[in-house]
Amino acid sequence: MYKFYAYTDRMKFIKRWQLMRSTREENIMEHSQSVAMLAHALVCIENGVFGGNVNAEKAVLYAVYHEVSEVMTGDLPTPVKYFNQSIHGEYAKLESLAVEKIADTLPAEMKEGIYPYLQADKSSQEYKFVKAADKLSAYIKCLEELRSGNNEFVQAEKTLGAALAGMKMRAVDYFVEQFIPAFSLTLDELEGL
């Protein structure tokens, strides 16, 4: 009996934004899907609009699995995770150990094809796009909460907006300019009614 997919299916039980009141809860499974779609979009912008050469499949698969360790560690809130370098370093080690434990629940014949995406090459160009997509997903969550009248997310939206601009990534800038305004539309406005 192999437990890998039973573990990953539990991603739907791990809540994000634990320290903040949300109008709609978000779990790491739906967040990972959002990050995968946004990473794909950013890579398509980079390659299609700007003539880049980023591997879309690798970026998307990194994104799909980027939170898998949290099935064992939980989602450590950002203010705690980045409180100081020591905590961040130890948490990174813990995440790596959790990924190893989860990866060991795969049959050997599959591990070779999945493991490289569980332990992403953090120096790769593709991972840079996943990190940008991760921030973009959080930024969109802030916009959703603000649109619902939840001022709890005012500072997070400002911080994430500045972080996205500070990345100096042309694909991110393009996405923010061309796609983010539509997130303020109602369904009727999206449909042109």
Secondary structure, 3 states (H helix, E strand, C coil): CCCHHHHHHHHHHCECCCCCCCCCCCEHHHHHHHHHHHHHHHHHHHHHHCCCCCCHHHHHHHHHHCCCCHHHHCCCCHHHHCCCHHHHHHHHHHHHHHHHHHHCCCCHHHHHHHHHHHCCCCCCHHHHHHHHHHHHHHHHHHHHHHHCCCHHHHHHHHHHHHHHHHCCCHHHHHHHHHCHHHHHCCHHHHCCC
